[in-house]
């Protein structure tokens, strides 16, 4: 039996197949060719292949066998190919390792740079904080000096260092409409207090927003501005003290007085303590050296002030100065003859207060001939002043009087034609022109 007519089966069953079973050996599949193709027979089954498919399969199997044999032969006899493949593989591996190492190095450099930048930022911030603390300590030192007033405030928005500052208004003395000395400049030396924690937090926050460099530059500029203002204040104070001391010495010299004798005659209040010499550190900076000079100048000015407190250069009456008669030769108001006038006559009204022009002790207080009621004050070192024609005397002999203290009232007692004050200054008992002393007072006040 076959699948196609005209062809017989490869196996035929015997006629007596139903009666007994005959075992036959199993043969491998066989391929038979007929006119229209090939038939593959195995275990009683047949598979039909066309000629084209059959030869394709045969060709493919043959090509694979040939390729496998050629490849095996090539690799068996060409070791350099394997070597090149292994070298290529190793080269690729090394390239990847080098790339990984390079990337790792870049990461390490970036991390190191970041750590270095953070360290540098911390160092710069620490330097700024130390500088701020130093400026605050400077401000504290400056505030302890009376001539350098107070606090350096942060400049207002838009303000510059070149803007003029309001000068201090001279404070009039009790016996003069003009100031004895110019008031010190406005106090501007103290830094605004800043907490270190708050400052660090604000700086770091600002650094994140605006950038580290910009924040540090702004902080440095701000501290530079404060330091410049501090140094400017010190310079102004030093120049002011030196100028004041020069004027005081010049006034004493112009009046013909001996500075050493005046200082020796100056009374001193109770004071004392151990002697501790002032020494300037060898590594002192410009600020400390200038502050040291200012303290020395201030001590000299204070000593000169105490000395000049015994010099009668102030006015004995308040208000505008108007003389009815000057010092020197004049026509006597009663006789009409030339006579020496030993003082100045100040125009005033009866009852106006008369004030002491310097510290001293009352040498006489009472009636004194042509002076009428007169008070004489001894200022020491040969200096004395007289106040004549008083209507009332307010002090007693031996009483210590201070500058500006009322010693009597204006009147017209004695040899007088009307209410006025006769005022004299004397050196070693000899009358000198009081205007010389008054001009010295004006000179001191003008500075």
C-alpha positions in Angstrom: 0.0 0.0 0.0 1.4 3.4 -0.9 0.3 7.1 -0.6 0.4 7.6 -4.4 -1.0 5.4 -7.1 1.5 3.6 -9.2 3.8 3.1 -6.2 4.0 0.2 -3.9 4.7 0.3 -0.2 8.1 -0.5 1.0 6.6 -3.0 3.4 3.9 -5.5 2.5 1.9 -7.4 5.0 1.8 -11.2 4.5 -1.6 -12.7 3.8 -1.5 -14.5 7.1 -0.9 -11.3 9.1 -4.0 -11.8 11.0 -3.0 -15.3 12.1 0.5 -14.7 13.6 2.9 -11.8 14.1 6.3 -12.0 12.4 9.0 -9.7 14.1 11.1 -7.9 11.6 14.1 -5.8 12.3 13.8 -2.0 12.5 15.7 -0.3 9.8 16.8 3.3 9.8 14.8 5.7 7.7 15.5 5.4 4.0 15.1 8.0 1.3 13.9 6.9 -2.0 13.8 9.0 -5.1 11.1 8.9 -7.6 10.3 11.0 -10.6 8.6 13.8 -8.7 10.8 14.1 -5.5 12.2 12.2 -2.6 10.4 10.1 0.1 11.8 9.6 3.6 10.6 6.3 5.1 11.0 5.5 8.8 9.0 3.1 11.0 6.4 2.7 8.5 5.9 6.4 7.9 6.8 8.3 4.8 7.7 12.0 4.5 7.7 13.5 1.0 10.2 16.2 0.0 10.4 18.1 -3.1 13.7 18.2 -5.0 14.2 21.9 -4.2 13.7 21.6 -0.5 15.8 18.5 -0.4 18.8 20.1 -2.1 18.4 23.2 0.1 18.7 21.1 3.2 21.5 19.1 1.8 23.3 22.3 0.7 22.8 23.9 4.1 24.1 21.0 6.0 27.1 20.7 3.7 27.8 24.5 4.0 27.7 24.3 7.8 30.0 21.4 7.8 32.4 23.1 5.5 32.3 26.4 7.5 32.8 24.5 10.8 35.7 22.6 9.3 37.3 25.7 7.8 36.9 27.7 11.1 38.3 24.9 13.2 41.2 24.6 10.8 41.7 28.4 10.8 41.8 28.7 14.6 43.8 25.6 14.9 46.6 26.9 12.6 46.3 30.6 13.3 47.2 31.3 16.9 47.8 35.0 16.2 44.1 35.6 15.6 43.4 34.3 19.1 46.2 36.4 20.4 44.8 39.5 18.8 41.3 38.8 20.1 42.7 38.3 23.6 44.8 41.5 23.3 41.8 43.4 22.0 39.7 42.2 24.9 42.4 43.1 27.3 42.8 46.5 25.7 39.1 47.2 26.0 39.2 46.1 29.6 42.2 48.4 30.3 40.4 51.2 28.5 37.3 50.8 30.7 39.5 50.6 33.8 41.4 53.8 32.8 38.1 55.5 32.1 36.8 54.5 35.5 40.0 55.6 37.2 39.8 59.0 35.4 36.3 59.5 36.5 37.2 58.5 40.0 40.0 61.0 40.0 37.7 63.7 38.7 35.3 63.0 41.5 38.1 63.1 44.0 39.4 66.4 42.6 35.9 67.9 42.7 35.4 66.7 46.3 38.9 68.0 47.3 38.2 71.3 45.6 34.9 71.6 47.4 36.5 70.8 50.7 39.2 73.3 50.0 36.7 76.0 49.0 34.8 75.3 52.2 37.9 75.4 54.3 39.0 78.7 52.6 35.6 80.1 53.2 35.7 79.2 56.8 39.1 80.7 57.2 38.1 83.9 55.5 35.0 84.1 57.6 37.0 83.5 60.7 39.3 86.3 59.7 36.4 88.6 59.1 34.9 87.7 62.5 38.3 88.4 64.2 38.6 91.7 62.4 35.1 92.6 63.5 35.9 91.8 67.1 39.1 93.9 66.8 37.1 96.9 65.4 34.6 96.5 68.2 37.3 96.5 70.8 38.8 99.6 69.1 35.4 101.3 69.3 35.3 100.5 73.0 38.7 102.0 73.5 37.7 105.1 71.5 34.5 105.6 73.5 36.6 105.8 76.7 38.2 109.0 75.4 36.0 112.0 76.1 37.3 113.8 73.0 36.4 111.0 70.7 32.7 110.6 70.9 30.9 107.5 70.7 29.8 105.1 68.1 30.5 104.5 64.4 27.1 103.7 63.0 26.6 101.9 59.7 26.2 104.5 57.0 22.7 105.1 55.8 21.7 103.9 52.4 23.3 106.0 49.8 25.6 107.8 52.3 29.3 108.1 51.6 32.3 109.0 53.7 32.6 112.3 52.0 29.3 113.6 53.3 29.7 116.5 55.7 28.8 115.8 59.3 27.1 118.3 61.6 29.7 120.0 63.8 29.2 120.3 67.5 27.6 123.5 68.8 29.8 125.3 71.2 28.5 125.4 74.7 28.6 128.9 76.2 30.3 129.3 79.5 28.4 130.9 82.4 30.4 134.1 81.9 30.8 134.2 78.2 28.5 134.1 75.1 31.3 132.2 73.3 32.6 128.8 74.0 35.8 128.4 75.9 36.7 125.4 73.8 35.1 123.9 70.8 32.9 120.9 71.7 34.3 117.5 70.6 33.0 116.1 67.4 29.9 113.9 67.2 30.6 110.4 68.6 30.8 107.9 65.9 33.1 105.0 66.9 31.1 102.0 68.2 30.3 99.1 66.0 26.8 97.8 66.0 26.8 94.7 68.2 26.5 91.5 66.3 26.1 88.0 67.7 28.6 85.5 66.4 26.0 82.8 65.8 23.5 85.1 64.1 26.3 86.6 62.0 27.5 83.1 60.9 24.0 82.0 60.0 23.2 85.1 58.1 26.6 85.0 56.2 26.2 81.4 55.2 22.6 81.9 54.1 23.6 85.0 52.1 26.6 83.0 50.6 24.3 80.3 49.3 22.1 82.9 47.6 24.6 85.4 46.3 27.8 83.4 46.2 30.7 83.1 48.7 33.0 85.6 47.0 30.4 88.3 46.7 29.5 88.0 50.4 33.1 88.0 51.6 33.9 91.0 49.4 30.9 92.9 50.8 31.9 92.1 54.4 35.5 93.1 53.8 34.3 96.4 52.2 32.0 97.1 55.1 34.8 96.5 57.7 37.2 98.6 55.6 34.7 101.4 55.7 34.3 101.1 59.5 38.1 101.0 59.9 38.6 104.1 57.8 36.0 106.0 59.8 37.6 105.0 63.0 41.0 106.1 61.8 39.5 109.3 60.5 38.0 110.0 63.9 41.3 109.3 65.6 43.1 111.6 63.2 40.6 114.4 63.7 40.8 114.0 67.5 44.6 114.0 67.5 44.8 117.1 65.3 42.2 118.8 67.5 44.0 118.0 70.7 47.4 119.1 69.3 46.0 122.3 67.9 44.3 123.1 71.2 47.5 122.4 73.1 49.4 124.7 70.8 46.9 127.5 71.2 47.0 127.2 75.0 50.8 127.3 75.1 50.7 130.2 72.6 48.2 132.2 74.8 50.3 131.7 77.9 53.4 132.8 76.0 51.6 135.8 74.5 50.4 136.9 78.0 54.0 136.9 79.2 53.3 134.2 81.8 55.6 131.3 82.8 54.0 128.0 82.1 56.1 126.2 84.7 55.2 128.7 87.4 51.5 128.5 86.5 51.5 124.7 86.7 53.3 124.8 90.0 50.7 127.2 91.4 47.8 125.1 90.1 46.0 123.5 93.1 45.4 119.8 92.9 42.6 117.8 94.4 43.3 114.7 96.5 44.7 112.0 94.2 47.2 109.2 94.4 47.9 105.5 93.7 50.9 103.3 92.7 53.0 104.5 89.8 52.4 102.3 86.7 54.3 103.6 83.7 52.6 103.5 80.3 54.3 101.4 77.8 53.4 100.8 74.2 53.7 97.3 72.9 56.6 96.7 70.5 54.3 95.1 67.9 51.6 97.7 68.3 49.7 98.6 65.2 48.9 102.0 63.8 45.6 102.3 65.7 47.3 101.6 69.1 50.1 104.0 68.4 47.7 106.7 67.4 45.5 106.0 70.4 48.5 106.2 72.6 49.4 109.7 71.2 45.9 110.8 71.7 45.9 109.8 75.3 49.2 111.7 75.8 47.8 114.8 74.1 44.6 114.6 76.1 46.5 114.5 79.4 48.5 117.5 78.3 45.4 119.4 77.4 43.8 118.6 80.7 46.8 119.9 82.5 46.8 123.1 80.5 43.1 123.5 81.2 43.7 123.3 84.9 46.5 125.8 84.5 44.5 128.2 82.4 41.7 128.1 85.0 43.9 130.5 86.9 44.3 132.9 84.0 41.5 135.6 83.9 40.8 135.6 80.1 37.0 135.4 80.5 34.4 138.2 80.6 33.3 139.4 84.1 29.7 140.2 82.8 27.4 138.3 80.5 26.1 139.7 77.2 27.7 141.7 74.5 31.0 143.5 75.5 30.8 147.2 75.4 33.4 149.4 76.9 32.7 152.9 78.1 36.4 153.5 78.8 39.5 151.6 77.8 42.8 151.0 79.4 45.5 153.7 79.3 45.7 157.4 79.3 42.3 159.2 79.2 40.7 162.5 80.2 39.6 162.3 83.8 35.7 162.4 83.9 35.7 164.6 86.9 38.7 166.9 86.4 39.1 166.8 82.6 42.8 166.3 82.9 44.9 163.5 81.4 45.0 160.5 83.7 45.9 156.9 83.7 43.0 154.5 83.6 44.2 151.1 85.0 41.3 149.0 83.8 38.3 148.6 81.5 34.8 150.0 82.2 32.1 147.6 81.1 28.7 149.1 80.3 26.1 147.4 82.6 23.0 148.1 84.6 22.7 148.4 88.3 22.2 145.0 89.9 23.7 143.0 87.0 25.8 140.0 88.4 29.6 140.3 88.3 31.4 137.0 87.9 34.9 135.8 88.7 37.0 135.4 85.5 39.3 132.7 87.0 39.7 130.5 90.0 41.2 132.1 93.0 40.9 133.3 96.5 39.3 136.6 97.7 42.1 138.9 98.8 39.9 141.9 99.7 36.2 142.7 99.7 35.0 146.1 100.9 35.3 149.8 100.4 38.5 150.9 98.6 38.5 154.7 98.0 37.8 155.6 94.4 36.9 152.0 93.6 34.0 152.2 95.9 32.9 148.7 96.9 35.6 146.5 95.4 36.5 142.8 95.3 40.1 141.7 94.6 40.8 138.0 93.7 44.3 136.5 93.9 44.7 133.9 91.2 48.2 132.8 92.2 51.5 133.2 90.5 51.2 137.0 90.7 47.9 137.2 88.8 45.0 139.1 90.4 41.8 140.9 89.2 39.8 143.8 90.7 36.1 144.5 90.4 35.1 148.1 91.4 32.0 150.3 91.9 29.9 147.4 93.1 26.6 148.0 94.6 26.7 144.7 96.6 29.5 142.3 97.5 28.6 138.6 97.6 31.9 137.1 98.9 34.2 137.4 101.9 38.0 137.7 102.3 39.7 134.3 102.2 36.8 132.6 100.3 37.8 130.4 97.4 35.9 131.3 94.3 35.4 129.4 91.0 35.2 130.5 87.4 31.8 132.1 86.8 30.9 132.5 90.5 28.9 135.7 91.3 31.0 137.9 93.5 28.9 141.0 93.5 26.4 143.3 91.7 27.1 146.2 89.3 26.7 149.6 90.9 28.1 153.2 90.9 29.9 153.4 94.2 33.1 155.3 94.7 34.5 157.7 92.0 31.9 156.9 89.3 29.6 158.9 87.1 27.1 156.1 86.6 26.5 152.4 86.9 29.2 150.3 85.3 31.9 147.8 86.2 35.5 148.8 86.6 37.6 145.7 85.9 41.4 145.3 86.2 44.0 142.6 85.7 47.3 142.8 87.5 50.6 140.9 87.2 52.8 141.2 90.3 50.7 144.1 91.4 51.1 146.1 88.2 48.0 146.8 86.1 48.0 145.5 82.6 45.5 145.9 79.8 42.6 143.4 80.4 41.8 143.3 76.7 45.0 141.3 76.2 43.5 138.6 78.3 40.1 138.9 76.7 41.6 138.5 73.2 43.4 135.4 74.5 40.0 134.0 75.5 38.6 134.8 72.1 41.5 133.0 70.5 41.0 129.9 72.7 37.3 129.9 72.0 37.8 130.2 68.2 39.6 126.9 68.0 
